[in-house]
Amino acid sequence: QSVLTQPPSASGTPGQRVTISCSGDSSNIGSNTVNWYQQLPGTAPKLLIYSNDQRPSGVPDRFSGSKSGTSASLAISGLQSEDEADYYCAAWDDRLNGRFGGGTKLTVL
Amino acid sequence: QVQLQESGPGLVKPSETLSLTCSVSGFSIGSRYYWGWIRQPPGKGLEWIGTISQSGTTYYNPSLKSRVTISLDTSKNQFSLKMSSVTAADTAVYYCARTIYGSGGYFSDSWGQGALVTVSS
């Protein structure tokens, strides 16, 4: 059972906006930043959002992140078929232990 | 552009020790940042195994700590994972990754492609 809680699945139609939530506690999300990873089928995870709301170079601005208290969210606007993937939230706790969410499988209908 | 590549046996017998190496190119692992291992059992989510700093300080998942050792070899620009007493539950794709500190937090910005390790007799 993952320390960070995500919905197992999410879906949307092309062009729609979808959000994925991530819930933690005071030892992880509540006191540290949140990162999001995208994992396309058969590939390694790719950093999508870091430090709650920062996008690495090359990540489209359709992807955005936010954090409030012990929860965080990933939003994808203008949904595209190539966004179909697994999405994981992650946070480091105060002892530099890594924590991942269980992952959310995004389906583009 | 930093690149990471995992290598090691793809098949390990139960009760034996799993050994993997991550070769890093494009960056000196002894200069800065953190280097770690994450695994993903087939069809399941990601699990953090542990991380080592450029100075050799280690951080391990409490649930795996008694069986895991991560070490650095700066002369070869590699870092390694050893996991003892493996069982079928340790069957997974193992990823190595670089973790950096920036914008107020830690994040893993570069990952290897992953290595499948199967535990079976």
Interface residues (C-beta under 8 A of the other chain):
Chain A: S2 N32 T33 V34 N35 Y37 T43 A44 P45 K46 L47 Y50 S51 N52 Q54 P56 Y88 A90 W92 R95 L96 N97 G98 R99 F100 G101 G102 G103
Chain B: Y34 G36 I38 G45 L46 E47 W48 T51 Y59 N61 P62 Y95 G102 S103 G104 G105 Y106 F107 S108 D109 W111 G112 Q113 G114
